[in-house]
Amino acid sequence: MPRRIDLDERREHLAHAVWKIIRERGIGAVSVRVVAAEAGVAVGSLRHVFPTRTELLQFSAELMLNRATDRIRSTPLTGEVEADALALLRHVLPLEPDSRAELEVNLALIAEAPAVPELAPIRDQTYQQLTFMCEGIVQMLAPEREAAARTEQARRLYALVDGAALHLLMEPAGDGEWALRMLQDEIARIRE
């Protein structure tokens, strides 16, 4: 009896092929044929799972968001608020191969959203989740502050993390110590 293909496993396999193509050749190179070839499957097999390029990109973006979210949520917290804040923010920086790949692909997908409007909700959800995370970190660090001040500090923190992430992406993969020190300084400033 032939082995039944696990549909979720097939979808993830195809999403990984999409990510690899985006990282190596850019999002413009992503087509059903190219992804099928990269994944080692027939075009018809890919179209059975994802009838269109848009659905393939959409699933790939959603999977990336879910994996990043799961990684952040699984961060063990110690109760030491400054250390916990840095541990959470560390996952957003491209310091590990997974987070680096996610950021590279995410930027490409954000850039593709005007051409593929179905990606806009995923882009917006990513933005909202990171905003919520930064607001939660500021709340954790300075619970006594007024809501308006916390909101402004969360925006500043988000902007700082985004800027550091982009700078790190432009550098060869490294430990990102300068970015972590900068975030530690910001965390201490928020605590004051």
C-alpha positions as CSV (number, residue, x, y, z in Angstrom):
1,M,0.0,0.0,0.0
2,P,1.5,3.4,-0.9
3,R,2.5,5.7,1.9
4,R,-0.1,8.4,2.5
5,I,1.5,11.9,2.3
6,D,1.0,14.1,5.4
7,L,-0.5,17.3,4.0
8,D,0.8,19.5,6.8
9,E,4.3,18.0,6.2
10,R,4.0,18.7,2.5
11,R,2.9,22.3,3.1
12,E,5.8,22.9,5.4
13,H,8.2,21.3,2.9
14,L,7.0,23.6,0.2
15,A,7.2,26.7,2.4
16,H,10.8,25.9,3.2
17,A,11.5,25.8,-0.6
18,V,9.8,29.2,-0.9
19,W,12.0,30.6,1.9
20,K,15.1,29.2,0.3
21,I,14.3,30.7,-3.1
22,I,13.5,34.1,-1.6
23,R,16.8,34.1,0.4
24,E,18.9,33.0,-2.6
25,R,17.2,34.6,-5.6
26,G,14.6,37.0,-4.3
27,I,10.9,36.9,-4.2
28,G,10.6,37.6,-7.9
29,A,12.0,34.1,-8.5
30,V,9.2,32.4,-6.6
31,S,6.9,30.7,-9.1
32,V,5.0,27.4,-8.9
33,R,7.5,25.7,-11.2
34,V,10.6,27.0,-9.5
35,V,9.2,26.0,-6.0
36,A,8.2,22.6,-7.3
37,A,11.7,22.0,-8.7
38,E,13.3,23.2,-5.5
39,A,11.1,21.0,-3.4
40,G,11.6,18.0,-5.7
41,V,7.9,17.6,-6.4
42,A,5.8,17.7,-9.6
43,V,4.1,20.9,-10.5
44,G,0.7,19.1,-10.3
45,S,1.5,17.9,-6.8
46,L,2.3,21.4,-5.7
47,R,-0.8,22.8,-7.3
48,H,-2.9,20.1,-5.5
49,V,-1.7,21.7,-2.2
50,F,-1.4,25.3,-3.3
51,P,-3.4,26.1,-6.5
52,T,-1.8,29.5,-6.9
53,R,1.4,31.3,-6.2
54,T,-0.5,33.7,-3.9
55,E,-1.7,30.8,-1.7
56,L,1.8,29.4,-1.6
57,L,3.2,32.8,-0.5
58,Q,0.4,33.4,2.0
59,F,1.0,30.0,3.7
60,S,4.7,30.5,3.8
61,A,4.3,33.9,5.4
62,E,1.8,32.6,8.0
63,L,4.0,29.6,8.9
64,M,6.9,32.0,9.4
65,L,4.9,34.2,11.7
66,N,3.6,31.2,13.7
67,R,7.1,29.8,14.2
68,A,8.5,33.2,15.4
69,T,5.5,33.6,17.7
70,D,5.9,30.1,19.1
71,R,9.6,30.8,19.7
72,I,8.9,34.0,21.5
73,R,6.1,32.5,23.6
74,S,8.2,29.6,24.7
75,T,10.9,31.9,26.1
76,P,11.4,30.9,29.7
77,L,10.9,33.9,32.0
78,T,12.9,34.2,35.2
79,G,11.1,37.0,37.0
80,E,14.1,39.3,36.5
81,V,12.3,41.8,34.4
82,E,15.4,43.3,32.6
83,A,16.8,39.9,31.8
84,D,13.4,38.7,30.7
85,A,12.8,41.7,28.4
86,L,16.2,41.2,26.7
87,A,15.5,37.5,26.3
88,L,12.2,38.3,24.5
89,L,13.7,41.0,22.3
90,R,16.6,38.8,21.4
91,H,14.3,36.5,19.4
92,V,13.3,39.4,17.1
93,L,16.9,40.2,16.2
94,P,18.6,38.1,13.4
95,L,21.1,36.6,15.7
96,E,20.4,32.9,15.0
97,P,20.1,31.3,11.6
98,D,16.3,30.8,12.0
99,S,15.6,34.4,13.0
100,R,17.9,35.7,10.3
101,A,16.2,33.7,7.6
102,E,12.8,34.8,8.9
103,L,13.7,38.5,8.8
104,E,15.1,38.2,5.3
105,V,12.0,36.4,4.0
106,N,9.6,38.7,6.0
107,L,11.1,41.8,4.5
108,A,10.7,40.3,1.0
109,L,7.1,39.4,1.8
110,I,6.4,42.9,3.1
111,A,7.7,44.4,-0.1
112,E,5.5,42.0,-2.1
113,A,2.3,43.0,-0.2
114,P,1.3,45.8,-2.7
115,A,1.5,43.3,-5.6
116,V,-0.1,40.4,-3.5
117,P,-2.7,42.1,-1.3
118,E,-3.4,38.8,0.5
119,L,-0.1,39.2,2.2
120,A,-1.1,42.5,3.8
121,P,-3.1,41.0,6.7
122,I,-0.1,38.8,7.6
123,R,2.1,41.9,7.4
124,D,-0.3,43.8,9.6
125,Q,-0.6,40.9,12.1
126,T,3.2,40.7,12.4
127,Y,3.3,44.4,13.1
128,Q,0.5,44.2,15.7
129,Q,2.1,41.3,17.5
130,L,5.5,43.0,17.7
131,T,3.7,46.2,18.9
132,F,1.9,44.2,21.5
133,M,5.2,42.5,22.6
134,C,6.9,45.9,23.0
135,E,4.0,47.3,24.9
136,G,4.1,44.2,27.2
137,I,7.8,44.6,27.8
138,V,7.4,48.3,28.7
139,Q,4.4,47.4,31.0
140,M,6.7,44.8,32.6
141,L,9.5,47.2,33.1
142,A,7.6,50.3,34.1
143,P,4.1,49.3,35.3
144,E,3.6,52.5,37.3
145,R,3.9,54.8,34.2
146,E,0.9,56.5,32.6
147,A,-0.5,54.6,29.6
148,A,0.5,57.4,27.1
149,A,4.1,57.3,28.3
150,R,4.2,53.5,28.1
151,T,2.8,53.7,24.5
152,E,5.5,56.2,23.5
153,Q,8.2,54.1,25.1
154,A,6.9,51.0,23.3
155,R,7.0,52.7,20.0
156,R,10.6,53.8,20.6
157,L,11.6,50.3,21.7
158,Y,10.0,48.8,18.6
159,A,11.8,51.3,16.3
160,L,15.1,50.6,18.1
161,V,14.6,46.8,17.6
162,D,13.6,47.3,14.0
163,G,16.6,49.5,13.3
164,A,19.0,47.1,15.0
165,A,17.6,44.2,13.2
166,L,18.1,45.8,9.8
167,H,21.7,46.8,10.7
168,L,22.4,43.2,11.8
169,L,20.9,41.9,8.6
170,M,23.4,44.0,6.6
171,E,26.3,42.7,8.6
172,P,27.8,39.2,8.3
173,A,26.2,36.8,10.8
174,G,27.7,37.5,14.2
175,D,26.9,37.7,17.8
176,G,25.3,41.1,17.6
177,E,26.8,42.2,21.0
178,W,26.5,45.9,20.1
179,A,22.8,45.5,19.4
180,L,22.2,43.6,22.7
181,R,24.1,46.3,24.6
182,M,22.0,49.0,23.0
183,L,18.8,47.1,24.0
184,Q,20.1,46.6,27.5
185,D,20.7,50.4,27.7
186,E,17.2,51.1,26.5
187,I,15.7,48.6,28.9
188,A,17.6,50.3,31.8
189,R,16.3,53.7,30.5
190,I,12.7,52.5,30.5
191,R,13.2,51.1,34.1
192,E,14.3,54.5,35.4
